[in-house]
Amino acid sequence: MNWRTTLVLAVIALGAFAYLRFIEMKQPSTEEAKRQAQNVINFDRTKINGIVIQNGDEKIAMRRRDNKWRLETPIKDQADGSLIENFLSDLENWRKDATISAKEVEADKNRLSEYGLAKPKLKLKLTGQEGLPEILFGKDAALEAKMYVRFENSKETFLAGQSVRNDIDKKPEDFRDRKLTDLITAQVSRLLLKTPAGEIDLQKTGDHWQIVKPLQARGDDQKIADLIAQITTARIQQFVADDRGDLRGYGLTEPRGAITLFTSEDKQGQLLQIGAVPEKEKDQLYVRSAARGFVYTLPKKVEEILNTKPDDLRDRHLVRIDTNILDRITIDVPGRNKIVLARKDNNWTIASRKNAPANSSEVRRVIDTLQNERVTNFVEDVASNLPKYGLDKPQLQLTLSSFASENTAETKAGEQPFATIAFGKTQGENVYARLTDEPFVVAVRRSLLDQIFTDPVQWQDLAIYKFKPEQIHRLSVSAKSESVLARDAKGQWTWVKGTGQINQANLQSLLTSLSNLHAVRWLPGGAVAQHGLEKPQLAITFTTSPDDKNAHKLLIGGKADNATWSARAEEREGAFVISDADFNTFLLPLAAAPGSPSPSASASVSPSATATP
């Protein structure tokens, strides 16, 4: 045998092996084969495109097109897809409990009649997959929940469960889809509502709804979604008639109202007309679906939609803020310099003050407040008389902007305002306001103005000092008397002015509070004299360098309220308040009481680096 012959035989052998392997892979496993042998019928549900049920003289035919099931006979309408899918699942899992061979059946000529399978009333045929026989349903068996079934052209009979029979032994209308529409609320991009009072046109732009008619206004996303959901989740109560006949008896010749739902792909829309209340079923309402071409009844509460007024659907939020693009907040008060707050990563700075750190928590609080602020009243839909409301010369104007450091494909470099709120006159507990890109005048809570600081000092970072306790080198505390301490060459504290044993625990508490002092809040400008800071009751001076050149001074005045004290740091502009806890810590005695035990070594302040931050 030469090498060519050997090669040919090897190729043939390899091909045969591959073919046999392919055939083997296509064959069901032993376990799967056993399962299939127990099934009444084996089929691929993805190939099934039709179902025919013969129930006595009545034939019900359904077909699947574009993954949707429709009734074709005896009426044409949408079929209940979930009901059909459940039926197919039951059919897939339909098992033989026993088998009576064709030979046994033929041995007794009356056997098929006894089983109700000689001339069965109920038959089922699946189409779309070749070779599937028609299934014939007979009588109930003596065993509970079991019945007799067989295939057309076969006398072999099976004992099986009744679930499949129960799925198909129904009237045609039981297979009709009782959902009013296949749409879900999220798919709807426009709603047109016609009521006795007029027409309301709602359109969705991006993630938000707009009222387009009878006025241009922001829509309340949740209320409009709830309105749409009343339609998309409505269930048909009764199938009354097709819509080709006389509709006067249903009040649909001149409907009381109409609702049309649109999607981004469907510009024609799905029209639902609302008619009269049936004489007998007072809790229902006649409606006509143009898409399905039928008259139905729905629960009567659907007619509440006809009472909807434009103001019911308006967004009562003062302003919409997309925090993802909010980079600048400008506070403009006549006669004062503008305050500009700028976002830097996850924090905020005061851009109008050389990007000094801002109280980021306070900025976020104001943003949250504005986002949640709701209009107390829609005053005018056309702002034709701004002086009447003090909006020609607003007392405060707030501008929200995005910011780009350089040109991109989407945005230009620089600041891009997306909302400006003007606040005008106050009236009782309200203040008039207006978004400059909207034509309305609204009223909001007057107290909102108190939450928008117009003094740049109040926007400062609450951190007064950012040191470590070991960085403090010299300390002076002056109240009724002065105590002065300094570190020696070994970093241990010694008296410069004072006597007795140093209370190391009190000293460490004071250093910890002082080095990381945070204000509770900043006070408006001009508060120094008002809060007793011209004649402070406590002064603390400290240094943060070994040469004592980096000096800092904290002055504490009178009580701001029951739990805070006014204070001022000489290197910071403005006054602030500190907590009662910090104030009491600063008053702790630094000398140990006579007769008290000597502080342990662990209480001593250890030497450390004294680098200036």
Secondary structure, DSSP 8 states (H G I E B T S, - for coil): --HHHHHHHHHHHHHHHHHHHHHHHHS--HHHHHHHHHBS----GGG--EEEEEETTEEEEEEEETTEEEEEESS-EEB-HHHHHHHHHHHHT-BEEEEE-HHHHHHSTTHHHHTT-SS-SEEEEEESSTT---EEEEEE-SSTTEEEEEETT---EEEEESHHHHHHSS-GGGGB--BS-S--GGG--EEEEEETTEEEEEEEETTEEEEEESS-EEB-HHHHHHHHHHHHT-B--EEEEETTS--GGGT-SS-SEEEEEE-SS-SS-EEEEE----SS-TTEEEEEETTTTEEEEEEGGGGGGGG--GGGGB--BS----TTT--EEEEE-TTS--EEEEEETTEEEEGGGTTEEB-HHHHHHHHHHHHH-B-SEEEESS---GGGGT-SS-SEEEEEEEEESS--SS--SEEEEEEEEEEEEEETTEEEEEETTS--EEEEETHHHHTS--SGGGGB-SB-----GGG--EEEEESSSEEEEEE-TTS-EEEEE--S-B-HHHHHHHHHHHHT-B-SEE--TTHHHHTT-SS-SEEEEEESSTTS-SEEEEEEEEEEETTEEEEEETTSSS-EEEEHHHHHHHTS-SB--TT-----GGGS---------
